[in-house]
Amino acid sequence: MPWIRVSVAVPGSEGEAAGAWLETVGAVAVTWCDAGEAPVFEPLPDALPDLAAWPHVRAVGLFGLDADLGGVRSGFRGREVGIDFVGDEDWKGNWRRYAEMRRFGRLTVTPSHLEPPGTDSTVLRLDPGGAFGTGAHPTTRLCLAWLAGQPLAGCAVLDYGCGSGILAIAAALLGARATAVDHDAQALDVTRRNALANGITLEVRPPGDFAARGYDVVVANILAGTLVAEAVRLQEALRPGGRVALAGILEHQVDAVVAAYPAIAFDTPRAMAGWVLLHGGRG
């Protein structure tokens, strides 16, 4: 059947709220597009900084033909709301056209419908879902490449702000004993399901309910402000001689994050598409 497509252009800082309103009034799917009409399939957690970084975004919602669109317009007074019809598609499975297999050294991350060639790589299978982290965003890619280069066998690894659990699952597949921590109950549920789908066991906990010390490796792919706010906890979680990787940091935020971690001797940062990975060791 056809669908009603509703779209509205808003400042980037209002993109998240616009999408939330479309869902509130009955949209079955929401996509954000930048000025070049590039869909955002993997927003960052909490504040969606990719949207905020754009001057304007377009929030697009799909509605059934029986939808009452009066509420839609009431939420966007003063803005032009576009309404048209689109043909039927497999919207739930439409992500398959965009999902890719990615290799990170000895680790391959792939959606479930693709089969990696050869047998020389550890395979992590993950489909887009209800939490951040599929291996597409630069911050996730930086962290996966860093983890794949670490000797993780037998190590205790903490993934703080786990989202989909991709980093904790990667560490476990590479031989670590991994703990996944997130304040979002949905993220914890997604992490448990993704771990089960990959045949591994994780310790999955909210921030107030996990052993906060003695980790060999700590990785946190969250936002710079949260990295600063949680700096004491993350440094204390790392044993002397342990290694840390911090991501979700824009280039202009590096100095502030480094200053919050005096116990860490950072190595040369890694960067991708304006995002920076800070990594180093605790003395």
N, C-alpha and C positions, 0 to 999 in steps of 0.2 A: 504494500500500500504506500501511497505518497505520505510525506510528512510536511508539517509547517516549519519553516526555518525562520527564526527571528534573530536579527543581528543589531548590535548597537555599538557605536564607537565612543570610547570614554578615555580619559587620561590613563596612562599606565598604572598610576597609583590607585586607581579605582577599579582596575581590572578584576581583582579577586572578588570584590563586593558585587560587581555586575554579574559575574558568573554565579555567585551564590544566590542572587536574586532570581535569576532565570531558573535555577534548580528549585527554589522555594515556590515559584508559581507553576511548577509542573514540567520543566524541561527533562526529557529522558536522557539527554546527552548535552554536554557543554564543551566547546572548543574555543580557545583564544588564538587570535591571529595578530601578527604584527603588521606594520604598514606594507610589508611585502607579501602578506597573506601566507606566512609560514606557520603552520599549526604548532602549538606548544603541547607536546605529548608527555613531557616529564617536568612539571614545575617543581621548584625547590620547596622544602617544607615550610610550613607556617606562613611566611610573609610573601611568598611567590616573587622573589626579587627580580626574576627575568621580566615579569610584567611591569614592575615598577621602573625598570631601567629604560623602557620604551616610552617615548613621548605620548603615543596613543596606541591603544589596542582595540581590537574588535572582539566582543564577546558574542558567540554564536550558540543558540540553543535550538534543539530539535523538539517539536511538540507533536502529539497526536492530532488527528484531524478534529477531534471533539474537544480540543483544549479551549478554555475561556481565556482569551488574550487580553482582556480588560486589565487584569492585574499587572501584566507585563508593562504596559504603557504607563501605569501609575507609578512604577518604580523608576522611570526614566523621563520624568517631566522635563521639558526643555531640550531634549535630545531627539534626534531623528532615529526612529526605530524602523528598520527594514524588515518586511515580511514577504516571503515567497514560498514556493513549494518545491520540494526535491523528491526525486523518485526513491523507491524502496531500495535499501542496501542492507548488507549484513553489518550494521553499525557496531555490533558487539565484537565482530571479528575483523573489522576494518583495519585495526592496528597492524595486522599481519603484513599489509603492504609496505609498512614503514619500518618494521622491526628488522634488525640486522644481527648477524653473528659477529662477535668481536673477539680478537685474540690479544691476550695480555701476557706475553711471555709463555710460561708453562700453563696458563689458565685460558680457557675459552668460555665465554659467556654467550649463550644462544637461547632464542625463544624455543619453546617446546616443539614447534612444527618443523624446525630445521635440524638436520643431522650434520655434525661436524665431520669433515673429512679426516681420515687417518685415526690413529690411536695414540699419538704422542703427546696428548694434552689432557689435563684435568678439565672436565666439562661441568659447567654450572648452568642449569636450565632454569630460565626465569621469563615469565610473561608479564607484560604491563598489568598493573593492578591498582589496589587502593592505597599504595604508599610509595614514597619517593625511592627511586633507585632501580634502574634496569640495565645500567651500563652505558646509556646513551649520553648522559650529561657529562660535560668535561670534568666536573668535580669527582663524579663516580669513577670515570675512566682513570683519572690521576691516582685515585686511591687503589683501584684494582691493579694497576701497573706496579705501584709501590709494593703492595702486598705480595704480588707474584714474584717479586725480587727478594723477598725476605726469607730467611731460614725459619719456617714456622713449625716444623715437626716437633710436637711435644710442648709447644709454647702455650701459655695462657694469654688469650687475646680478648680485649674488650672493644666492642663496637658500640660507641656511645652516640645515640641518636640514630638507631639502626634503620629506620624507615622500612623498606622491604626486606631487610636482613641480608642484602646482597654481600656486604663486606664480611659479616660474620660467617655466612655460609661459605664464601670463598676461602676464608681462613681455615674453617673446619675441613673443607675438601683438601686443603693443602697440608693437613696434618695437625692443626692446632686444636686446643680445647677453647672453644669460643663462647663468649657471653655477649648477648645482644640486649641493649638497654634503650628504652624510648619512653617518653612521657605519654605518647599517644597509644591508647589501648588498641585502636584499629591497626596501627603499625605492628604492635606485638602479635596480634592475631595473624596478620599477613606474613610476618616473619616465621611464625610457627608452621604455617601452611607451606611456605616456600622451602623451609628446611626439610619438612616431611617429603615434599616432592623430589628433593635431591638426595634422600636417603641418609640424612645426617641428623644428629641430635645437638641442639644448642641449649644453653641456659638462657632463658628469655625472661627479662625482669623490667619493672618500672624503675626509675632513678632512685627511689627511696628504699629499694629492696634488693640490693646486690652487694657482694663482697667488694669493698671499695679500694682494696690494696693488693699489691703483689702481682700485677699483670706484667708479662714480658713485653707485650705490644698493646698500645692503645691507639685506636683510629677513630676519628670523629669527623664525619662529613656533615656538618651543620652550618649555621650562619656565623659570621664573624662576631657579631654581638653576643651570641650564645657561647661561642668559644671563649670569649673574654670573661663572661659571667661565670663560666664553669671551670676556669683555669686552675683554681686551687684544687678542686676535686679531681680533675684529670691528671694533674701533676702528682698528687698523692696516690692515685691509683696505679701509677707506674713504679715498678721496683727500680732500685739503683741499677744502672746499666741497661735499662729497658729502652725500647724505641717507641716513638710517637709519630703519627701522621695526622695533620690537621688540614681540613679542606672546607670549601664553602667561603673562601676568602677572595675578595676582589683585590686587584693590585694596590689600590690606594689604602687598603685596610691592613696590609702586611705589618707595618711598623707597630700598630696598636696591638695586634695579636702577639707578635714577638715579645713586646714589652710585658705582656701579661704572663709570660712563661719563663721566668728567670732561672728555673731549675733545668731548662732544656738548652742544650747546645745544638742549635739548628745548623743543618747542612745547607748547601745551595738549593734554593727553592726550585720547584718544578712548576711550569706554567702551561696553560692551554686556554686559548680563546678568552683571555682576560682574567681567568681564574688561576689561583695560586695554591699549590700544595706545600705546606711547611712541614718538614720532617727532620728529626734529629733524635738525640739520645739524652737520657738523664744521667748525670754524673753520680 
